[in-house]
Every structure is written in C-alpha cells, then in structure tokens.
C-alpha cells in the first residue's frame, strides 16, 4: 500500500461494528472501511495471502476466505491505493486515458458538471472561526427562534401586503434583485458549512462554483468531515448551510415587519422570500446531492445513500418482474428495506421531472440549433441512459430470464399493455353542454330604461311581431322631441327657400343640415325600437321577472324575459380539434344535467362546425361561469383561449315537459374508435414537426 495513506478511527456503523476511515491526502479522498477490511489491512504487512487469512482467523472470530481477500485487493487496486511497481507506466497511462474518455465524452461530462475553485479559505477561516462563537451559542439560537416567531406572526398579520409586495417584485428588475439576494444568501450558506467544519477541526481547502448543466451552484470542500467519528458533528456540518439560511430568513422576515417603507425594508423582503424558497425547495430536498441528501445519509448512517438505494430498488424491480432469486445487494430490516426502495423510486421520479424541465429550459434559452443539441444531450443522458442501462442488464440475464415463469408473465403483461395502446378502442368524449330551445330570444334592458307596461304575461303564447314589453326613457324622449322640432324647422326653411332669396342662398347648407337631422332621427327611431322589443318568431314568453312593475327603473343589460319557440330542444357543446376529429353527424350521445337533478336525454350529433369558434355566445359554458371552455373577456365578448369547435346535437326522444327550458350539464359522445397510443404519438410528432423548422 502507498505509504502516505492515513488510517483514522471511524464511527460505529448502524449494525454495531466498528469502522475506520482511510484517507488519501493526495486526492483528499476518504474511504470508509468495515471491520473485516480493517482486520485484513492491519495484517497487510505479512505479505502473504495465507498468512493474512490465518492471522485474521486466529485473532478474530471472522472466518474470511480467499474471495474476501481478493475483494479487498480489488478495492485497493481500483482506487489506486497500491504502490505502482516499476514498468507499469504504460498501464497507468492506459487507465488514465480510459478514465478520461474520448474528447466527446470529456466535453459531455464538462457540460454536465464541472467545478471552478475560487478561493482557498483555510487560513482565513482559521483566523476568524474562533471569533464566530456567538453565532454557534445557545443564546443566538434562542434569539433566532424568537425572531422567527415574531416575524412569522407579523407577516401573517399583514399577509395581503406581503402577497402584494411579492407580486410587485415579479418584474425583470425584481428578478435581478432576487438573483443578487440569492447570490449573497448562497455565499453565507457556504460560509456556514466552512466555519462549522473549521470549528470542529477540519480543513477547508477550497470554495468555489460548480456548474450543474450550466447552472451555477456554490460549493465548499468539506471532505474532511469524514475524519469526525461522531455522527452529531457530521450532522452539524451538513446542516450548517440550511440553518444559516433559516436564520437569515427569520431575521429578514422580522426586519420586514418592523422597518419603515424604504430600501432597507425592500432588501429585507428580498432576503426573506429568497431564503425561504431556496432553503425549503432546493437545499432541504434529499432527492439531489444537496444538503438534505447529506443530512439524511448521515442520519441513517448510510454513506452513498443514493447508490445503495438505487441498487436495492433495481434488485427489487428485477425480482418482482422476473423472480431471478439473485442475492440482495445489502441486507436491511424490513422497514428500512421498503423505505429505501420507495426513496429510490421517489428520487427517480423527482429527477425525471427536474431533468425534463432543465432540458426544456435549455432548449428555450439557447439558439435553436444549439438548443436542440443540448436538449438531445439532456434527454439522452439523464432520461434515456438509465433505461438503456437497465435494459442492458436484462439482456445480460436473458439466458436465465427465459427459464422463469414470472419473466414470461411480465413479458405478457407488457405485451398486453402495448396491445391496448395500439388496438383501436371505443372512446367517449365529454364536455360541458347547454340544453336549450332551438330558437330563443332574450330581452335585455337598454340603458336608462323605465318599465312602462307589461302587455304579455308569463307563459303566454305570442305571434311574431308582438310587442313583448313597453319601456320608456325620459332622456330619449326629450332628445327625440328636440330632434323632431329641429327637423321640422329645417324642412320648413328648405321649402321656403323657393320664395326667399336669402334662404335660397343658403339652400345647400340647409340641405346638409337637413340630412344630418334626418340621420339623427333615424338613429333615435332605431334606439326607440329597443324600448319596444318585438317577438322575432312565434313562441312562448318565459322567465319574466315576477317582481317587475310598471314604473320600475331597470339596470342596463338586465335580462327581463325570454321568448322560446316551440320547435324543440337542442344541445350545444364545444370541443377541441383533436376531439372533433373523432365525431361526425349521426354519432350517438347522452346529456346529463348538472347536479344530477335535471334531465338525462339520448342525443344525436347534428352538426360539427369546420371552423373554430371566434367567440363564445353561450357564457354558461365558459370556465368563469362553471363550464370547461377557457376564455378571456374583452368589451363584453368572451373569446376562447384555444381553438374550440361548436357541436350541435338534438334529442332523439320526446323531451316532454322540458320544451322551452334551459339546462347546463355534460354531454358524452360516442366517438370513432381510436388506439390510445395514437393520440400521444400524433401529439409528439406534431410538436417535433413544429419545432424542427428553422
């Protein structure tokens, strides 16, 4: 073994056996050794495999075999802990070249992750760490807890102002301020790790910035915490960054509540919000190799937690799918075994979502050619590579897999799922719908209207052209009398111009004024017609407000009554383009009223419009009114947010007492048969085709 290696006492492992730590000072790497490996290495000087095994059996209750000794030797060789004999330079060069990989692999790994050391703070930390005792004292802890309680109470009391301030800062300048605040917080976060490690006697050789998929992340080299034998001390170093951020968040929240309006209050708000989010959403997560991961690993006393949990989950997956009977990678109690498997799956799902999001951001913010390349790298390395590696492991086990009944059962289940995705199946398309008469006319009150008379009663049948209501408007009547008087005067002056020379000279001007007055009179007559709404078709008057009385003043656009025809009922629904492609006139459907208290009617598709609807006349089907169509309102009109197509259906049975009534509900249409997988494939191809164009 190399002479410069250091052997240090280690913590007691979770199963109770003692451990030791092997330190490689050249690379500043630490290796945890179990009791059996330590017993072998402590007798390494014997220089003979048989002598080492005999000594271990004689002095300890361990019954090691040659395979165990070969495993220790392989561990030392693979981690370059042995002396290099003369003449092995070519082998070392080959191993170095293989480890570094090709130029493409180096560029790939450099893009995915690389570090830039910015400082060597050990001497500075040695000088300042003793002066930071107050921040590690119980007094500071209790003061911070008090600040946290008071700050949260103050923020809760002024929650609306806090939320309004948060919304106001979501601008480009506000985001830049958040970036500066986050940088400051992360520097203090790393100093928290560094000062804690230095106070516990560890060396901190470097601090800098690491780039994870081009995203900057501050780091501090605290590898020497492996020298610490107490788990509590290692937990203190791992938690120091998060605790530092929580302390900043507590004091900043209190400062925001107490400071007057101004720059200091704004800075306190930025520090408070940035720190709470970055701590709870990022650093405390155990699914990435951030502080939360190391805290969990130290708390469970499981170094390399991710790798060990992943190996256990892969073994569990293969056993459940194939029943190979392979030995478990590590033996744990039943509860911990299940917890590690669930933790591995949660980590995989979390990373899948994160890496897909990163890939989308990379594609969006780079130029298109580079964005596509980096997107492919992200998807290939982080998403597809784990699947390919697992499939490769299955292929290596194929000679055993094909003899296992469970493997054939899993293969059959997978084939069945693929078949279900590929075979056309009957589909049901649902959407919000409105059951209403085929023809209806809603009477709305114009502006500044007063009810004069109710010539038609509720439920009365009327003929086309019948006055449904009589409304009055004093302002309109006054304007009408004034225009009428001016129109009569201008007509008299125009006719008198034949006999009066002065009037004849102004005849052209009088004609223009007369034309203007006649146009104004026509506009007044059209407006007056709104105050006496006429029935556009034969029908029955419904929904007349029973509290209306002659003399009542009305609100503008207030619905007063509804005239419905006797031509039957219809159902109107709106579907997106993909759903519309699967239905056609003649398809069957069914209407279900909201609340399950209304009608249930069999329907038939009558018409499917070929063009997307520009507006949504049926406000009841919009999302703000409880429907499913997303809309935006502009000048009293509802505009769909995405392309929707109007579908008209008619009842196939007798509507009976439902004639003339309106109900909102849900329509379910029996569309064309379609393979479930075709929908996703077509969507993916459409996205690819859209983004492939430059």
C-alpha positions in Angstrom: 0.0 0.0 0.0 1.0 3.6 -0.5 3.0 4.9 2.5 1.3 8.4 2.6 -2.2 6.9 3.3 -3.6 7.7 6.7 -5.8 5.3 8.7 -8.2 7.1 11.1 -10.7 5.8 13.6 -14.3 6.0 12.2 -17.8 6.0 13.6 -19.7 2.9 14.8 -21.8 1.6 11.9 -25.5 1.1 12.0 -25.1 -2.6 12.7 -22.8 -2.0 15.6 -19.5 -2.9 14.1 -16.6 -0.5 14.4 -15.3 1.2 11.3 -12.1 3.0 10.2 -11.5 5.8 7.6 -8.7 5.6 5.0 -7.6 9.0 3.9 -5.8 9.6 0.6 -4.1 13.1 1.2 -3.0 13.4 -2.4 -6.6 13.4 -3.8 -8.2 14.4 -0.4 -10.5 11.3 -0.7 -11.8 9.3 2.2 -12.8 5.6 2.2 -14.9 4.0 5.0 -13.6 0.5 5.9 -15.7 -2.1 7.7 -14.3 -4.2 10.5 -13.4 -7.1 8.2 -11.5 -4.9 5.7 -9.7 -3.2 8.6 -8.6 -6.6 10.0 -7.2 -7.6 6.6 -5.3 -4.2 6.1 -3.9 -4.2 9.6 -2.1 -7.5 8.7 -1.2 -6.4 5.2 2.5 -6.2 6.2 2.6 -10.0 6.4 2.8 -10.0 2.6 1.2 -13.4 2.1 -2.4 -14.2 1.5 -2.4 -17.4 3.5 -0.6 -15.7 6.4 -3.1 -12.8 6.4 -6.1 -15.1 6.4 -4.6 -17.4 9.1 -3.9 -14.4 11.3 -7.4 -13.0 11.0 -8.9 -16.4 11.8 -6.6 -16.8 14.8 -7.1 -13.3 16.3 -10.7 -12.6 15.5 -14.0 -14.5 15.2 -14.1 -13.7 11.4 -13.9 -16.7 9.0 -12.6 -15.0 5.9 -11.9 -16.8 2.7 -9.7 -16.1 -0.3 -12.5 -14.4 -2.1 -12.8 -11.9 0.7 -9.1 -11.1 0.4 -9.4 -10.8 -3.4 -12.2 -8.3 -2.9 -10.0 -6.2 -0.6 -7.2 -6.3 -3.1 -9.6 -5.3 -6.0 -10.8 -2.4 -3.9 -7.3 -1.2 -3.3 -6.3 -1.6 -6.9 -9.4 0.1 -8.4 -9.0 3.1 -6.1 -5.2 3.5 -6.8 -4.2 2.8 -3.2 -1.3 0.5 -4.0 2.3 1.2 -4.9 2.9 1.2 -8.7 5.6 -1.4 -9.5 8.4 -0.4 -11.9 7.5 -0.8 -15.6 3.7 -0.1 -15.1 3.7 3.4 -16.5 2.1 2.2 -19.7 -0.7 0.5 -17.8 -1.3 3.7 -15.7 -1.4 5.8 -18.8 -3.9 3.5 -20.4 -6.1 3.5 -17.2 -5.9 7.3 -17.1 -6.9 7.6 -20.8 -9.8 5.1 -20.3 -10.9 7.1 -17.2 -10.8 10.4 -19.0 -12.5 9.0 -22.1 -12.6 10.5 -25.6 -12.8 14.2 -26.4 -16.6 13.9 -26.9 -17.0 12.2 -23.5 -14.9 14.9 -21.8 -16.9 17.7 -23.4 -20.1 15.9 -22.4 -19.0 15.5 -18.8 -17.7 19.0 -18.7 -21.1 20.3 -19.9 -23.0 18.2 -17.4 -20.8 19.1 -14.4 -17.6 20.9 -13.7 -16.1 22.9 -10.8 -14.2 26.2 -10.7 -12.3 26.8 -7.4 -12.4 30.5 -6.5 -10.8 30.6 -3.0 -8.5 28.7 -0.6 -10.0 29.9 2.6 -8.5 27.6 5.2 -6.0 30.2 6.7 -8.7 32.9 6.7 -11.1 30.5 8.4 -8.5 29.6 11.0 -8.2 33.2 11.9 -11.9 34.1 12.0 -13.6 30.9 13.2 -12.8 31.5 16.9 -14.5 34.9 16.7 -17.7 33.4 15.5 -18.6 31.7 18.8 -21.7 33.9 19.4 -23.4 32.5 16.2 -22.9 28.9 17.5 -24.2 29.7 21.0 -27.5 28.7 22.6 -28.2 32.5 23.2 -28.1 33.1 19.4 -30.3 30.1 18.8 -33.0 31.3 21.3 -32.9 34.9 19.9 -33.3 33.5 16.3 -36.3 31.4 17.4 -37.9 34.4 19.0 -37.2 36.4 15.8 -38.8 33.6 13.7 -42.0 33.6 15.8 -42.3 37.4 15.8 -41.5 37.7 12.1 -44.0 35.0 11.0 -46.7 36.5 13.2 -46.0 39.9 11.7 -46.1 38.5 8.2 -49.3 36.6 8.9 -50.9 39.8 10.3 -50.0 41.7 7.1 -50.5 38.8 4.7 -52.2 40.8 2.0 -49.4 43.4 1.9 -46.8 40.7 1.9 -48.5 39.0 -1.1 -48.9 42.3 -2.9 -45.2 43.1 -2.4 -44.3 39.6 -3.8 -46.4 40.3 -6.9 -44.9 43.7 -7.4 -41.4 42.3 -7.4 -42.1 39.9 -10.2 -40.6 42.1 -12.9 -37.3 42.0 -14.7 -35.6 44.4 -12.3 -37.2 42.5 -9.4 -35.9 39.2 -10.7 -32.4 40.7 -11.0 -32.7 41.8 -7.4 -33.7 38.3 -6.4 -30.6 37.0 -8.2 -28.3 39.3 -6.3 -30.1 38.4 -3.0 -29.8 34.7 -3.8 -26.1 35.0 -4.5 -25.5 36.7 -1.2 -27.5 34.1 0.6 -25.6 31.2 -1.0 -22.2 32.8 -0.1 -23.4 32.9 3.6 -24.7 29.4 3.2 -21.3 28.1 2.2 -19.6 30.1 4.9 -21.9 28.4 7.4 -20.5 25.0 6.2 -16.9 26.3 6.2 -17.0 27.9 9.7 -18.7 24.8 11.3 -16.2 22.4 9.7 -13.2 24.6 10.8 -14.5 24.8 14.4 -14.7 21.0 14.5 -11.1 20.8 13.4 -11.5 20.0 9.7 -9.5 21.6 6.9 -11.4 23.5 4.2 -9.1 23.6 1.2 -11.3 25.2 -1.5 -14.6 27.1 -2.1 -16.0 28.0 -5.5 -18.7 27.5 -8.0 -19.8 24.2 -9.6 -21.9 24.1 -12.8 -24.6 21.5 -13.0 -25.9 21.5 -16.5 -24.6 25.1 -16.9 -26.5 26.1 -13.7 -24.1 27.7 -11.1 -24.1 26.1 -7.7 -21.8 27.3 -4.9 -19.8 24.5 -3.2 -17.4 24.1 -0.2 -14.9 21.3 0.0 -15.7 19.7 3.4 -14.5 16.2 2.7 -12.5 16.2 5.9 -15.7 15.8 7.9 -15.1 12.1 7.3 -12.4 12.4 10.0 -15.2 13.1 12.5 -16.2 10.0 14.4 -19.3 11.4 16.0 -22.4 11.4 13.8 -23.7 14.5 15.6 -20.7 16.5 14.4 -21.1 15.4 10.8 -24.8 16.4 11.0 -23.8 19.8 12.3 -21.6 20.4 9.3 -24.2 19.1 6.8 -27.0 21.2 8.4 -24.9 24.4 8.8 -25.8 25.8 5.4 -29.6 25.2 5.8 -29.5 26.6 9.4 -27.6 29.7 8.2 -30.3 30.3 5.6 -33.1 29.7 8.1 -31.5 32.2 10.5 -31.2 34.8 7.7 -34.9 34.2 6.7 -36.1 34.6 10.3 -34.2 37.8 10.9 -35.1 39.2 7.5 -38.8 38.4 8.0 -38.8 40.2 11.4 -37.0 43.2 9.8 -39.6 43.4 7.0 -42.3 43.6 9.6 -40.6 46.3 11.7 -38.8 48.5 9.3 -40.4 51.6 7.7 -41.0 51.7 4.0 -37.8 52.2 2.0 -34.7 50.5 0.7 -33.9 48.6 3.9 -37.4 47.1 4.0 -37.2 46.0 0.4 -33.9 44.4 0.9 -35.3 42.5 4.0 -38.2 41.3 1.9 -35.9 40.0 -0.9 -33.7 38.2 1.7 -36.7 36.7 3.4 -38.5 35.4 0.4 -35.4 34.2 -1.5 -34.1 32.4 1.6 -37.3 30.6 2.5 -37.8 29.3 -1.1 -34.2 28.3 -1.7 -33.9 26.5 1.6 -37.2 24.6 1.6 -37.5 23.9 -2.1 -33.8 23.2 -3.0 -31.4 22.7 -0.2 -33.7 20.6 2.0 -34.5 18.2 -0.8 -32.9 14.7 -0.3 -33.5 13.8 -4.0 -30.5 15.7 -5.3 -27.0 15.7 -3.8 -27.7 18.9 -1.8 -27.7 19.4 2.0 -30.9 17.5 2.5 -29.3 14.4 1.0 -26.2 14.5 3.2 -28.3 15.1 6.3 -30.5 12.1 5.5 -27.4 10.0 4.7 -25.7 10.9 8.0 -28.9 10.5 10.0 -29.4 7.0 8.5 -25.7 6.3 8.8 -25.6 5.3 5.2 -22.8 6.8 3.1 -23.5 6.7 -0.7 -27.2 6.6 0.1 -28.4 7.2 -3.5 -26.2 4.5 -5.0 -27.1 1.9 -2.4 -30.9 2.8 -2.5 -30.8 2.6 -6.3 -29.0 -0.8 -6.3 -31.6 -2.1 -3.9 -34.5 -0.7 -5.9 -33.2 -2.2 -9.2 -32.8 -5.6 -7.4 -36.3 -5.3 -6.1 -37.7 -4.5 -9.6 -36.0 -7.4 -11.2 -37.2 -9.8 -8.5 -40.8 -8.6 -8.8 -40.7 -8.8 -12.6 -38.6 -11.9 -13.2 -38.1 -13.7 -9.9 -34.4 -14.4 -10.6 -33.5 -15.2 -7.0 -30.4 -13.1 -7.1 -28.8 -12.2 -3.7 -29.9 -8.9 -2.3 -27.2 -6.2 -2.6 -27.4 -5.4 1.2 -29.5 -6.8 4.0 -31.6 -4.4 6.0 -34.5 -4.7 8.3 -37.9 -5.0 6.6 -39.0 -1.4 7.3 -35.7 0.1 6.1 -35.6 -2.1 3.1 -39.0 -0.9 2.0 -38.2 2.7 2.8 -35.0 2.7 0.7 -36.9 1.2 -2.3 -39.6 3.8 -2.0 -37.0 6.5 -1.6 -35.2 5.4 -4.7 -38.4 5.5 -6.8 -39.3 8.9 -5.4 -35.8 10.1 -6.4 -36.1 8.7 -9.9 -39.4 10.4 -10.4 -38.2 13.7 -9.0 -35.1 13.7 -11.1 -37.1 12.8 -14.2 -39.3 15.8 -13.7 -36.4 18.1 -12.9 -34.3 16.9 -15.9 -37.2 17.2 -18.3 -37.7 20.8 -17.1 -34.0 21.6 -17.4 -34.0 20.1 -20.9 -37.0 22.4 -21.9 -35.2 25.4 -20.4 -32.0 24.7 -22.2 -33.9 24.3 -25.5 -35.8 27.5 -24.9 -33.0 29.8 -23.9 -30.3 28.8 -26.4 -30.3 29.4 -30.1 -32.3 26.8 -31.9 -29.5 24.7 -33.3 -27.6 24.6 -30.0 -30.8 24.2 -28.0 -31.8 21.1 -30.0 -28.3 19.6 -29.5 -28.3 20.3 -25.8 -31.9 19.1 -25.4 -30.9 15.8 -27.0 -27.9 15.5 -24.7 -30.1 16.2 -21.6 -32.8 13.7 -22.6 -30.3 11.1 -23.7 -28.0 11.3 -20.6 -30.4 11.9 -17.8 -33.7 10.2 -19.1 -32.9 7.5 -21.6 -29.5 6.3 -20.4 -30.8 4.9 -17.1 -33.4 2.9 -19.0 -30.9 1.7 -21.6 -28.5 0.6 -18.8 -31.3 -1.4 -17.1 -32.4 -3.0 -20.4 -28.7 -3.9 -21.0 -28.7 -5.6 -17.6 -31.9 -7.6 -18.6 -30.3 -8.6 -21.8 -27.2 -10.0 -19.9 -29.6 -12.1 -17.8 -31.6 -13.3 -20.8 -30.4 -17.0 -20.5 -31.9 -17.1 -17.0 -34.9 -14.9 -17.8 -36.2 -17.2 -20.5 -36.4 -20.0 -18.0 -38.5 -18.1 -15.4 -42.3 -18.3 -15.5 -42.6 -14.9 -13.8 -40.5 -13.3 -16.5 -42.8 -14.7 -19.2 -45.8 -13.4 -17.2 -44.3 -9.9 -17.0 -43.5 -10.0 -20.7 -47.1 -11.0 -21.4 -48.4 -8.2 -19.3 -46.1 -5.7 -21.1 -47.2 -7.0 -24.5 -50.8 -6.7 -23.3 -50.3 -3.0 -22.4 -48.7 -2.3 -25.7 -51.6 -4.0 -27.5 -54.1 -1.9 -25.5 -52.2 1.2 -26.6 -52.1 0.1 -30.3 -55.6 -1.5 -30.7 -58.5 0.8 -31.5 -60.9 1.1 -28.6 -64.3 2.7 -28.3 -63.9 6.2 -26.9 -66.2 8.6 -25.0 -65.8 12.3 -25.4 -67.1 14.5 -22.6 -67.6 18.3 -22.4 -69.8 20.9 -20.8 -73.0 21.4 -22.8 -76.1 23.5 -22.8 -79.6 22.1 -23.4 -81.8 24.9 -24.7 -84.6 25.6 -27.2 -83.8 25.6 -30.9 -84.8 29.3 -31.1 -84.9 31.7 -28.2 -84.8 35.5 -27.9 -83.6 37.1 -24.6 -84.9 40.6 -23.9 -82.3 42.9 -22.2 -83.0 46.3 -20.7 -81.3 49.2 -22.6 -79.6 52.0 -20.7 -81.7 54.5 -18.7 -84.9 52.5 -19.2 -88.1 52.6 -17.2 -90.8 49.9 -17.4 -94.0 51.4 -18.8 -96.2 48.3 -19.4 -96.3 44.5 -19.4 -98.6 43.6 -22.4 -97.7 39.9 -22.3 -97.9 37.6 -19.3 -95.6 34.8 -18.2 -96.3 31.6 -20.2 -98.4 33.4 -22.8 -98.1 32.4 -26.5 -97.4 35.3 -28.8 -97.2 35.7 -32.6 -94.2 37.2 -34.4 -94.2 41.0 -34.3 -96.0 41.2 -31.0 -94.6 43.8 -28.5 -93.2 41.9 -25.5 -92.6 44.9 -23.2 -93.1 48.6 -23.3 -90.2 50.6 -22.0 -89.6 54.4 -21.7 -86.6 56.7 -21.4 -87.2 60.3 -20.4 -83.8 61.2 -21.8 -84.5 59.6 -25.1 -88.0 61.2 -25.3 -86.5 64.7 -24.7 -83.8 64.1 -27.2 -86.5 62.8 -29.7 -88.7 65.9 -29.2 -85.7 68.2 -29.7 -84.6 66.5 -32.9 -88.2 66.4 -34.2 -88.5 70.1 -33.7 -85.2 70.8 -35.4 -86.1 68.5 -38.3 -89.5 70.3 -38.8 -87.8 73.7 -38.8 -85.2 72.7 -41.3 -87.8 71.2 -43.6 -89.8 74.5 -43.5 -86.7 76.6 -44.2 -85.8 74.3 -47.1 -89.3 74.6 -48.6 -89.4 78.4 -48.0 -86.1 78.9 -49.9 -88.0 78.9 -53.2 -89.7 82.2 -52.3 -86.9 83.8 -50.1 -83.7 85.0 -51.8 -81.7 84.9 -48.6 -82.9 81.3 -47.8 -82.2 80.3 -51.4 -78.6 81.4 -51.0 -78.2 79.1 -48.0 -80.1 76.2 -49.6 -77.0 74.0 -49.9 -76.2 74.4 -46.2 -79.8 73.8 -45.3 -79.8 70.5 -47.3 -76.7 69.3 -45.4 -78.2 70.2 -42.0 -81.5 68.5 -43.0 -79.6 65.3 -44.0 -77.8 65.3 -40.7 -81.0 65.8 -38.7 -82.8 63.0 -40.7 -79.8 60.6 -39.9 -80.0 61.6 -36.3 -83.8 61.0 -36.3 -83.3 57.5 -37.9 -80.8 56.7 -35.1 -83.3 57.8 -32.5 -86.0 55.7 -34.0 -83.7 52.6 -34.0 -82.8 53.3 -30.4 -86.5 53.7 -29.6 -87.3 50.4 -31.1 -85.1 48.8 -28.4 -87.6 50.2 -25.9 -90.4 48.2 -27.5 -88.9 44.8 -28.2 -90.9 42.7 -30.8 -91.2 38.9 -31.0 -89.0 37.8 -33.9 -90.9 34.5 -34.1 -93.9 32.7 -32.7 -93.3 31.4 -29.3 -94.0 31.4 -25.5 -92.8 34.1 -23.1 -90.8 32.7 -20.2 -88.6 33.8 -17.3 -90.5 37.0 -16.9 -89.4 38.6 -13.6 -92.5 38.3 -11.3 -91.4 41.4 -9.3 -91.4 43.7 -12.3 -94.0 46.5 -12.0 -94.8 49.5 -14.3 -92.7 52.4 -13.3 -89.7 50.4 -12.2 -86.2 51.6 -13.3 -84.1 48.9 -14.8 -80.3 48.2 -14.9 -78.5 48.3 -18.3 -78.2 44.8 -19.8 -80.6 43.3 -17.2 -82.3 40.2 -18.6 -86.1 40.8 -18.5 -87.7 37.9 -20.3 -87.0 35.1 -22.7 -89.1 34.1 -25.8 -88.7 30.5 -26.8 -90.1 28.8 -29.9 -92.0 25.5 -30.0 -89.6 23.9 -32.5 -87.9 21.6 -29.9 -84.7 21.5 -27.9 -81.1 21.4 -28.9 -77.7 20.8 -27.1 -74.7 22.9 -27.8 -71.1 21.9 -26.8 -67.6 23.0 -27.7 -64.7 20.5 -28.3 -61.1 21.0 -29.2 -59.7 20.0 -32.6 -58.4 16.6 -31.6 -61.8 15.5 -30.1 -63.8 17.0 -33.0 -61.8 14.8 -35.4 -63.4 11.7 -33.8 -67.0 12.7 -34.1 -69.4 13.2 -37.1 -73.1 13.8 -37.6 -75.1 10.8 -36.7 -73.0 9.7 -33.7 -74.9 9.0 -30.5 -74.5 10.9 -27.3 -76.2 11.5 -23.9 -76.8 14.6 -21.9 -76.5 14.7 -18.1 -77.7 17.8 -16.3 -75.6 19.4 -13.6 -76.4 18.3 -10.1 -78.0 15.1 -11.3 -81.4 16.6 -10.7 -82.3 17.5 -14.3 -82.9 15.6 -17.5 -81.0 12.7 -18.9 -81.5 12.7 -22.6 -80.3 10.5 -25.5 -78.9 12.7 -28.3 -77.6 12.6 -31.8 -74.9 14.8 -33.3 -76.4 17.1 -35.9 -73.7 19.4 -37.0 -69.9 19.9 -36.4 -68.6 23.2 -37.4 -65.5 23.1 -39.5 -64.1 26.5 -38.4 -63.0 27.2 -34.8 -65.4 29.5 -32.9 -64.2 33.1 -32.7 -66.4 34.0 -29.7 -68.4 32.1 -27.1 -72.1 33.2 -27.2 -73.1 30.7 -24.5 -71.5 32.3 -21.4 -72.8 29.4 -19.3 -70.1 27.1 -20.9 -67.2 29.3 -20.0 -64.8 28.4 -17.1 -65.6 31.6 -15.1 -69.3 30.5 -15.1 -68.6 26.9 -14.2 -68.1 25.4 -17.7 -64.9 23.9 -19.2 -64.1 26.4 -22.0 -61.2 28.7 -21.1 -62.0 32.2 -22.2 -60.9 35.8 -21.9 -63.3 38.7 -21.8 -62.9 41.8 -23.9 -65.5 44.5 -24.2 -68.3 42.2 -23.1 -67.4 39.4 -25.5 -66.0 36.0 -24.5 -63.0 34.8 -26.6 -61.8 31.2 -26.3 -58.2 30.8 -25.2 -57.6 28.0 -27.7 -59.3 26.6 -30.8 -62.7 25.1 -30.0 -65.4 23.9 -32.4 -69.1 24.2 -31.9 -71.0 20.9 -31.9 -74.8 20.8 -32.2 -76.9 17.8 -31.0 -80.6 17.1 -31.0 -82.6 14.9 -28.6 -83.7 11.6 -30.2 -86.6 11.1 -27.8 -89.6 13.0 -26.5 -88.5 16.0 -24.4 -92.0 16.4 -22.9 -92.1 19.0 -20.2 -88.6 20.1 -21.0 -89.7 22.1 -24.0 -88.7 25.7 -23.7 -86.4 25.1 -20.7 -82.6 25.5 -20.5 -80.2 23.3 -18.5 -76.4 23.2 -18.2 -74.8 19.8 -17.9 -72.4 17.4 -19.5 -72.6 15.7 -22.9 -70.9 12.3 -23.5 -70.4 11.5 -27.2 -69.6 8.1 -28.6 -66.8 8.9 -31.0 -64.9 6.9 -33.5 -62.7 4.1 -32.3 -59.1 5.1 -31.7 -55.9 3.5 -30.4 -55.0 5.2 -27.1 -51.3 5.4 -28.1 -52.1 7.1 -31.4 -53.1 10.3 -29.6 -49.8 10.7 -27.8 -47.8 9.7 -30.9 -49.6 12.2 -33.1 -49.1 14.9 -30.4 -45.4 14.1 -30.2 -45.0 14.1 -34.0 -46.8 17.4 -34.2 -44.5 19.0 -31.7 -41.4 17.6 -33.4 -42.6 18.8 -36.8 -43.4 22.3 -35.4 -40.1 22.7 -33.7 -38.0 21.1 -36.5 -38.5 24.1 -38.8 -35.9 26.8 -38.5 
